[in-house]
Amino acid sequence: MKYIGSGGILKNYKSIMLLLGGILAGSILGLVFGKEVEVLKPLGDIFLNLLFTAIIPLVFFTISASIATLEKTEKLGKLFLIVIGVFLFTVLVSAILMVVGVLIFPIHQDIIISKIPLEIVAESSTGSQITQLLTAGDFYELLSRKNMLALILFSFLVGFASLQSGEKGNDFSRFLRSGNEVMKQLLHIIMQTAPVGLGAYFAYQVGIFGPQLFGAYAKPLGLYYAVCAFYFIAFFSLYAYMAGGKLGFKVFWKNNITPSLTAIGTCSSIATIPANLEGAEKMNIPAHIRNVVIPLGAPLHKDGSSMSSIIKIAVIFAMFGKDFTDPITILTALGITVVVSVVEGGIPNGGYIGEILAITVYGFPMEQALPAAMIIGTLVDPMATLLNANGDLISAMLVARIAEGKKWLSEKVLV
């Protein structure tokens, strides 16, 4: 084992300490000055805007380059099946755990329905919604994070086409690999401003929205955060052990700090992609796995959102005095969570498709149920994003274990 002195420790954790310092300073400013810290919001917005504009080309080059450099096309199909299986497994486990929590600590209190502006949702057929979800009408529309699934699908097709082109596509494949490296460096440059950007964003969140954590929503929020904290510590530790034994446990908790802080600070799974990719690289997760699982997981795989979907449904049932413990109700809720994990956006407070879907399926009045679901969704967003983003990292470890064998990590021990 290589000895690391105090200087080495400071060097390794310098970025983490700066990030923590910025977040702590921002939180203190928010608590002390309250709404006055709104003047700092532009600093956070500038950081997030830089991050979001860089995410689009990063996702394209990361996925396309990863697919284009695969050795065999058969490996691609096998990898996809493993990824889908792991995603579904962790989403359902997290949702079932939240159902158990709601059954043990039922929500009976009356919820005050706040009057807040509702999003205007255009009515369209199921086929039309699927088309809009998976594709874009014009190429330029792929450059919006609102069409992230369409961009990911297009990136896969570009990578696969490059792979199928053989020697004739070598130059384009090199372009994709080069673009991937350039975008990683760009993200590294942007992340240098993270302590200031996230500090300002935290100051605004704490100063403006902090007081809303108390009041009528205290019990469901407390239950959600408690169950999620248990899932985060206990189940992610179990998954890491399943993926790589004791070494997997140590490697995961050593390298998930920056992704965790980024997820909490930005409330965006997509914004956490760069930190997750860096963490996965430090964990020695193979490039062809991490470059597929993590960008794909950001919009498609959400353990935290599946758990928030359950708590929202339980709150709505409590509002209208309905029984949430009926087996059919619970099974329906689990089905909804899987859909929500796929269609909900990976951006801060992105979209309320999941809430609308649940309310429609159960037949509750939209004008009364949706505001409560939106408030709960907003207040649980930091913890949900933490589980969403870290869930992608732990899923990459599980996929590596299944695809590469039990020695995938032990053969590449970090010193």
TAVEN-V147996 format. One line per field, one symbol per residue. ss: DSSP state (H for helix, E for strand, L for the rest). psi: psi as a letter, one per 20 degrees, with the letter a starting at -180 (. if undefined). A space follows every 10 residues. Layout:
ss = ???
psi = ???
//
This chain:
ss = LLLLLHHHHH HHHHHHHHHH HHHHHHHHHH HHHHHHHHHH HHHHHHHHHH HHHHHHHHHH HHHHHHHHLL LLHHHHHHHH HHHHHHHHHH HHHHHHHHHH HHHHLLLLLL LLLLLLLLLL LLLLLHHHHH HHHHLLLLHH HHHLHHHHHH HHHHHHHHHH HHHHLHHHHH HHHHHHHHHH HHHHHHHHHH HLLHHHHHHH HHHHHHHHHH HHHLLLLHHH HHHHHHHHHH HHHHHHHHHH HHHHHHHHHH HHHHHLHHHH HHHHHHLLLL LLHHHHHHHH HHLLLLHHHH HHHHHHHHHH LLHHHHHHHH HHHHHHHHHL LLLLLLHHHH HHHHHHHHHH HHHLLLLLLL LLHHHHHHHH HHLLLHHHHH HHHHHHHHHL HHHHHHHHHH HHHHHHHHHH HHHHLLLLLH HHLLL
psi = pppoahhhgh ghjghghggg gggggggggg hgicihihii hhghhgghgg ghhhgghggg hggghgghjq hqhhhggggg gggggggggh ghggghghgg ghhhmqoiqp ppoqoqpqqo opprrgghgg ghhirqhqgh iijpihlggg ggghgggggg hhgiichhjg ghghgggghg gghhhghggh ihjgggghgh gggggghgig hiiqbhjggh gggghgghgg gggghhgggh ghhjbhhggg ggihjjgghg hggghikphg iigghggggh ghikpqgigh iggghhhgih onghhhhhgg hgggggghhj kqoiiphggg hgghhhhggg hgiqqkrpko qkgggggghg gikqpghhhg gghhgghghj gghghghggh hhghhhgggh gghirijhgh ilpp.
//
